[in-house]
Structures are given as C-alpha cells and as structure tokens.
Amino acid sequence: MSRIVSRLAAAALVACTVSALLVTSGIGATNALASSTVAGQSDPSCADPVTSAPTGPATVSAASTPYGRVLVEGSGEYAGCSLYVLTSDELHALTSGAVQFACSDNANVLGKPCDTVLWPALLTAGAPIAGPGVNPTLLGTVTRTDLPGLPSAEQVTYAGLPLYRFFLDETPGETEGANLFDPVTSPAGTWYLVDPARGLPAVGGAHLQVESVGGTDVLAATMNNDFSVFPDASFPTYTLSTDRGHRSACRGLCALVWQPVLTSGQLAVGPGVDEKALGIIVRPDGTHQVTYNGRPLYLFVEDAYIKGITGTQSIKGAGLTTPWGVFNLPLL
C-alpha cells in the first residue's frame, strides 16, 4: 500500500485531518488576507470571514460564468459570490464522519481558520432555499461544530458536499478558486465550482500540453485557472494499468488520491499533443474524464504544489504500485 493510502487510512482511524488552505506568499498574501478582513468591517465583500451565526436561511442560486452555470450565493450581502466544493471533503462521507472535513479549524500555515476566514463556510439557519436554476433536491445541510468562535451551526451542502466562498474572491463573479489543486489540505484536494444541474464540478474545458519535468516529457493538465498566486499551473497526468475498455477502475478512495482529469467543455491542446488521441469517458458519478489513446488520465495528489512557496513540479506517481494497479506516465 502506498504512503498516501496509508496516510488516509491512519487519518480515518484517528478521525483527524489537517485543515489548511493554500499557502500564499509574503506581502501579497498578508495584504490579501488583510483586505478581506477590512472589507468585512465596511462594505460587504465575497472575501469577508464568517464571524457570527446566521439569522435566516441561506439562498443558493445559479449564475453564468466561463465555466458554465455555477452555484453562487443567492441573496443578502454576498449575493452573487462564487461557491466551491473541495474534493477531499468526500473522505468525511466515505468514513461515515469518522474523519473531519478537510477545511476545518485546525492549524494551518496562514494562522487563520480555513472554514471561517480562508474558505468561509456557507451557513444557514433553517432549510436552505433553492434560487433560480438550483435543484432543491440536492440542497442539504451538515452540522459543523468546528467553527472557531461560533456555536454549532449548519453548513449548506450540495449533492452532499459542503459549500464555501474563497477569501481571494472579492466581488461577485470572481472565480480565483476554480480548479485549484490544493497542496496543503490533508488529504490534498481540488476546489471546484459547482454545476447546479447535478452538483458535478464545473471545470470548463480541460487543457493539456507536453512538458519536460526533470528531463522527462510528460502529458500535463492545466489547473489553477484563475488563482492569482499561481495561475494556469500544470501537473503531470498518469494512466492506470487496470483500466480496461475505456472504463476507469479508480473510484472511491482511489479517486481521492488519483484525481480524474475532468472536463465539462471543449478540450484544448498545447504543443506536442495529438488532439486526435484525446477523448472523454463518462464516470459512474456522471463526471467527464479525459482520456489519451483510450486510457483515462489522473492527477496524483502528491504532485500538487505552488511554485516558489511549497514543493516543486514533480512526477512522484510514475511507476507507483497501488492497491488499484500501477500508475504510469502516458506514452507520448
């Protein structure tokens, strides 16, 4: 069993995950965090932290973006602010709540709580309200007892995953957190905008290119599309030896460690990629996964990094044997 699988198993046993958000750098990070705090003291901003319990039901609506229709706050002072889900929050569901949410109040590198300041949780008093374009059957709540300075509160969920704002989004329509491959949350995960139709990630069109990593040519996928600290970052992709017949054998816990390369729009290619070799399969959850020469593509969570801040570009998953099979770099 690989190191990352062992780590996840241990986390489930002790019911502990490390809550953390992105590492942001130097003065820029300090100013961004400071500006969100100041905004909370004057005019409302999407970056405002959660400082008190809600007084009424939250409304969730839909808005049009370059990523398609996505969920946004539907009323009140944060109407129009983008809402996100974190893939690694699924571990909480897979372990029946034995493991805390990935974005919690545990210590992190910025010294601010993830769930109230960095990614402010969308809270509600009473059943959340479905605004225009939202499927009311996908709305729900989960009880949070880890919000610092707040009593037990209900956080809004969509298709089972908690909804958050992002502290680098300041105005309605900003999407700095879109497709953000987070190297600090434990387990690492990706923040996605949410398609209101089925609650699936609204990722837009995937973009792939050939790059050299440590002298090895790899097929890389672009992530962090709008993240101002490290925009349009690229990460190596992998194929799985046990995938057969254009089907993915990587599901459940596997898909949290080896995240499918997803798309919800037209595929784009950069230098060195044979566009005819790209394809798409539909996963059991309804998401669309990119394939190369008929083989589904994955990202490895241990490759996540932020340039100049934490980690470096790597291909740690190449040739790695796991309980699900062997992951290798695609043959170019």
TADA-V958337 format. One record per residue. N is the residue number from 1. RES is the residue in one letter. OMEGA is omega in whole degrees, 0 to 359 (none if undefined). Layout:
BEGIN
n/res/omega
N/RES/OMEGA
N/RES/OMEGA
END
This chain:
BEGIN
n/res/omega
1/M/183
2/S/180
3/R/185
4/I/178
5/V/178
6/S/180
7/R/179
8/L/179
9/A/179
10/A/179
11/A/180
12/A/182
13/L/182
14/V/179
15/A/184
16/C/167
17/T/178
18/V/177
19/S/178
20/A/175
21/L/180
22/L/169
23/V/173
24/T/197
25/S/166
26/G/185
27/I/181
28/G/180
29/A/181
30/T/180
31/N/180
32/A/180
33/L/180
34/A/182
35/S/179
36/S/179
37/T/180
38/V/180
39/A/180
40/G/181
41/Q/181
42/S/180
43/D/179
44/P/178
45/S/176
46/C/181
47/A/184
48/D/175
49/P/172
50/V/183
51/T/181
52/S/178
53/A/180
54/P/180
55/T/180
56/G/181
57/P/175
58/A/175
59/T/177
60/V/181
61/S/179
62/A/178
63/A/179
64/S/180
65/T/173
66/P/178
67/Y/185
68/G/177
69/R/181
70/V/178
71/L/175
72/V/171
73/E/190
74/G/182
75/S/177
76/G/187
77/E/179
78/Y/180
79/A/179
80/G/179
81/C/182
82/S/178
83/L/186
84/Y/168
85/V/180
86/L/184
87/T/184
88/S/171
89/D/179
90/E/178
91/L/177
92/H/180
93/A/182
94/L/180
95/T/180
96/S/177
97/G/181
98/A/180
99/V/180
100/Q/176
101/F/183
102/A/176
103/C/185
104/S/183
105/D/178
106/N/182
107/A/176
108/N/191
109/V/179
110/L/179
111/G/178
112/K/181
113/P/178
114/C/193
115/D/177
116/T/184
117/V/187
118/L/173
119/W/185
120/P/181
121/A/175
122/L/183
123/L/181
124/T/170
125/A/187
126/G/183
127/A/178
128/P/183
129/I/177
130/A/176
131/G/181
132/P/176
133/G/183
134/V/179
135/N/185
136/P/181
137/T/180
138/L/178
139/L/177
140/G/178
141/T/173
142/V/181
143/T/177
144/R/177
145/T/186
146/D/181
147/L/186
148/P/178
149/G/181
150/L/173
151/P/175
152/S/185
153/A/178
154/E/176
155/Q/180
156/V/174
157/T/175
158/Y/186
159/A/173
160/G/182
161/L/180
162/P/180
163/L/181
164/Y/163
165/R/179
166/F/187
167/F/174
168/L/169
169/D/180
170/E/183
171/T/176
172/P/180
173/G/176
174/E/184
175/T/181
176/E/182
177/G/185
178/A/177
179/N/185
180/L/181
181/F/191
182/D/183
183/P/188
184/V/179
185/T/183
186/S/358
187/P/177
188/A/181
189/G/179
190/T/175
191/W/181
192/Y/161
193/L/189
194/V/174
195/D/184
196/P/185
197/A/183
198/R/180
199/G/180
200/L/177
201/P/174
202/A/191
203/V/187
204/G/181
205/G/178
206/A/178
207/H/181
208/L/178
209/Q/176
210/V/179
211/E/175
212/S/177
213/V/181
214/G/180
215/G/179
216/T/177
217/D/182
218/V/171
219/L/187
220/A/177
221/A/178
222/T/176
223/M/176
224/N/191
225/N/186
226/D/184
227/F/189
228/S/181
229/V/183
230/F/186
231/P/174
232/D/176
233/A/180
234/S/184
235/F/182
236/P/178
237/T/183
238/Y/171
239/T/184
240/L/185
241/S/184
242/T/176
243/D/182
244/R/172
245/G/179
246/H/178
247/R/179
248/S/176
249/A/183
250/C/182
251/R/177
252/G/181
253/L/179
254/C/184
255/A/173
256/L/179
257/V/179
258/W/188
259/Q/178
260/P/172
261/V/188
262/L/174
263/T/173
264/S/179
265/G/182
266/Q/179
267/L/177
268/A/182
269/V/175
270/G/183
271/P/173
272/G/183
273/V/175
274/D/184
275/E/181
276/K/180
277/A/182
278/L/177
279/G/182
280/I/169
281/I/176
282/V/179
283/R/181
284/P/180
285/D/177
286/G/177
287/T/180
288/H/182
289/Q/181
290/V/176
291/T/175
292/Y/187
293/N/176
294/G/182
295/R/178
296/P/182
297/L/183
298/Y/168
299/L/179
300/F/187
301/V/180
302/E/174
303/D/182
304/A/179
305/Y/172
306/I/188
307/K/177
308/G/184
309/I/179
310/T/179
311/G/177
312/T/178
313/Q/186
314/S/174
315/I/185
316/K/183
317/G/185
318/A/178
319/G/184
320/L/177
321/T/183
322/T/175
323/P/183
324/W/182
325/G/181
326/V/177
327/F/181
328/N/172
329/L/178
330/P/175
331/L/183
332/L/none
END
